[in-house]
Structures are given as structure tokens and as C-alpha cells.
Amino acid sequence: MAKAMFAAGCFWGVEEVFRKVAGVTDVAVGYSGGSVSDPSDEQVRSGRTGHAEVVLVEFDQRKVDYDELLEVFWECHDPTQVNRQGTDVGSQYRSAIFTFDSAQEAVAHESKHGHDASGQYARPIATEIRPAGPFWRAAEHHQRYLAKRQGAFAEPTTAG
């Protein structure tokens, strides 16, 4: 299985979107991109750790490729917003692609450039692209949060 990691606002809704993609075998929510080892939910919510709320996606490359996952990423949030998605504000809600190798990095940059040049957005894309660092799994009550609540929240705009 291959891995991909994305930050697109509150991880609850983003997790549900990726779980529905054929070829995705698992999705976990957590934190990455910051300076604190094994941060707590409260530390990340403070906005002082540098972490983003992320989804770690495991996928079968024979059934779905990284390009397709990037398309899902672009469609599930507004990549032009800086340090926010909807009413969730802070660097922990930023838009980011964390890459696991040079091939993912190249594809991510090409995809970002293509979407930026497409004219579909009124503002430039603010998504950062950087090498993946450690993934810190969020507390268990955050995993499959919306599924456990039978879709009580439809959009990834409720703080995670």
C-alpha cells in the first residue's frame, strides 16, 4: 500500500471524503508539520505547535493513483484560504500536501500549478507542499468521528 498525507481544514470531513474513494484502504486523522513530538489535541488546537490537522491515506495504486487523490484533495476544500477553512481559523487548518517521495512532490507541484493556472479560483492557491514528517495519530474519539455520529456534520467546517 502507498501513502499520501493531506491537510485541508478540519480532519473530520476530509477523512470521510477520502474514505469514499475506491482504492483507498484506510484513512487516519492526526497531526503533522509541526515542532512538537506527539502533540495532544489541545496543544494543536492552541495553534502554537505548528502542526496541521491531516489525514493519512493508505491506498492501492492498482485501483487509484496519486493524481486522483490530489483531485479529491482540491475538490474537498478551498485551497486559496490561508490558515483557515470556513469558520475554522488557525494554522492547524491550513491547506497542505505532505509528500513521501520526490515523485509525489513533482506530481503535487504539477497539479497545484495546473489548478492555479486553470482560472477556477478567484485567488491564488495557498496550499503548501513539503516533505512529510512524522504523523501523530489523533485521539481515538477523532477517528471516524462523523461516521460514529451518522453524518451529523456534513461539511469539514466544525473544529476537529
Order of alpha helices (4+ residues) and beta strands (2+ residues): beta-alpha-beta-alpha-beta-alpha-beta-beta-beta-alpha-beta-beta-alpha
